[in-house]
Amino acid sequence: MISTATRIEDLTLGVTEEIHVRASLDETFTALLEQLGPYNGVPDGGPMPMKLEAWPGGRWYRDLGENNGHFWGVVQAIKRPTLLEITGPLFMSYPVVSNVQYRLTEKDGGTLLTFHHTALGLILDDHRRGVSKGWSFIHEGVRKRAEAARSR
C-alpha cells in the first residue's frame, strides 16, 4: 500500500515581516506600488518588472510582451495608503493559493509596514526555502525607494 498522507505543515506557508520606513504613509505606499510593479527585481540583481493594477480586482502579473506573461494575483483589497491585499498563486505555477497583505501605520515619525504572506497547497521545497529572501529583497527596495523620496 502506498501512503499519501501529508502533514498540514507541508501544505502551508507563512511569512511575516515588519519593515520600519523613515517616510510618510503616502510616500511608503507609493514606493510599495512602484516596487511591486515596474521596479521589481530579483535578489541576484536582475530586473523582473511587473504590472500592478492598483484597484479592487486589478491584476498583478509579469508582462513578457506580445500577450505572454505570468499571472501572480488579483488585488483583493486596497485602502490607500494603509492596506494592500493580493490573492493568487504568485510565483508558484502549481496548485496553490496565496494571500499577501501589507498594512501600513504611522509610527515613530515614519511608517511601519507589516507584511504577511500565507499560502495553502502544494508548495515546493525550493520555493519554501527562497520565499523569505525574495520578500526581504522587495521590502528593502520599498524602504530605500520611500526614504529616497522623502529626502528629495
C-alpha positions in Angstrom: 0.0 0.0 0.0 1.2 3.5 -0.9 0.7 6.1 1.8 -0.4 9.5 0.5 -0.7 11.1 4.0 0.6 14.7 4.0 1.2 16.8 7.1 -0.6 20.2 7.2 2.8 21.8 7.6 3.8 20.6 4.2 0.7 22.3 2.7 1.1 25.7 4.3 3.5 28.6 4.2 3.6 31.6 6.5 6.0 34.6 6.3 5.7 37.7 8.4 7.9 40.8 8.3 7.9 44.3 9.8 9.7 47.0 8.0 10.4 50.4 9.6 10.5 53.1 7.0 11.6 56.7 7.6 9.0 58.2 5.3 5.3 59.1 5.4 2.4 56.7 4.8 1.8 58.2 1.4 5.5 58.0 0.3 5.8 54.4 1.6 2.5 53.3 -0.1 3.6 54.9 -3.4 7.0 53.2 -3.1 5.3 49.8 -2.4 3.2 50.1 -5.6 6.3 51.0 -7.6 8.4 48.2 -6.1 5.8 45.6 -6.7 5.3 47.0 -10.2 7.8 48.4 -12.7 10.8 48.5 -10.3 10.5 44.9 -9.1 13.7 42.8 -9.3 15.2 39.6 -8.0 17.9 39.1 -5.4 20.6 38.2 -7.9 20.4 41.8 -9.3 18.2 41.1 -12.3 15.1 43.1 -13.2 11.7 41.4 -13.1 9.3 44.2 -13.8 5.7 43.5 -13.0 2.4 45.2 -13.7 0.2 46.0 -10.7 -3.3 47.4 -11.4 -3.9 49.1 -8.1 -7.6 48.8 -7.8 -10.0 46.1 -6.4 -9.9 43.3 -8.9 -6.8 44.6 -10.6 -4.2 42.1 -11.8 -0.6 41.6 -10.6 1.4 39.9 -13.3 4.7 39.7 -15.1 4.3 41.1 -18.6 6.7 39.4 -21.1 5.2 41.3 -24.1 3.2 40.0 -27.1 0.4 38.7 -24.7 2.8 36.5 -22.8 3.4 36.5 -19.1 2.7 35.0 -15.7 -0.3 35.8 -13.6 0.6 36.3 -9.9 -2.6 37.5 -8.3 -5.5 39.9 -8.1 -6.0 42.9 -5.8 -8.4 41.7 -3.2 -8.4 44.9 -1.1 -6.8 48.3 -1.3 -7.3 51.2 1.0 -4.8 53.9 0.2 -2.4 54.4 2.0 -2.9 51.8 4.7 -3.7 48.5 3.1 -2.9 46.4 0.0 -4.0 42.7 -0.2 -3.4 40.4 -3.1 -4.6 36.8 -3.6 -3.3 34.3 -6.2 -0.7 31.7 -7.0 2.1 34.4 -7.1 5.4 32.8 -8.3 4.1 29.2 -7.9 2.9 27.6 -11.1 1.1 24.7 -9.4 -2.0 24.1 -7.2 -1.6 26.7 -4.5 -3.3 29.9 -3.4 -1.6 32.7 -1.5 -2.7 35.8 0.4 -0.3 38.7 0.6 -1.2 41.5 3.0 0.5 44.9 3.5 -0.7 47.1 6.4 0.9 50.5 6.8 0.6 52.5 10.0 2.3 55.7 11.2 4.9 55.0 13.8 7.8 56.9 15.3 7.8 59.7 12.7 7.7 57.2 9.9 5.8 54.2 8.7 5.6 50.6 10.0 5.0 48.3 7.0 3.6 45.0 8.3 3.7 42.1 5.8 2.0 38.7 5.9 2.2 36.0 3.2 0.2 32.9 3.8 -0.3 30.1 1.3 -2.1 26.8 1.1 -1.5 24.0 -1.4 1.4 22.2 -3.0 4.5 24.2 -2.0 7.8 23.0 -3.5 10.8 23.0 -1.2 12.8 25.4 -3.4 10.1 28.0 -3.1 9.7 27.4 0.6 13.5 28.0 1.1 13.7 31.1 -1.1 10.5 32.9 -0.2 11.8 34.9 2.8 14.9 36.0 0.9 12.7 37.2 -2.0 10.3 39.1 0.1 13.1 40.7 2.2 14.7 41.9 -1.1 11.5 43.5 -2.3 10.8 45.1 1.1 14.3 46.6 1.3 13.6 48.1 -2.1 10.4 49.7 -0.8 12.2 51.1 2.2 15.0 52.6 0.1 12.6 54.0 -2.5 10.3 55.6 0.1 13.2 57.1 2.1 14.8 58.5 -1.1 11.5 60.1 -2.0 11.4 61.7 1.5 14.9 63.2 1.1 14.0 65.0 -2.1 
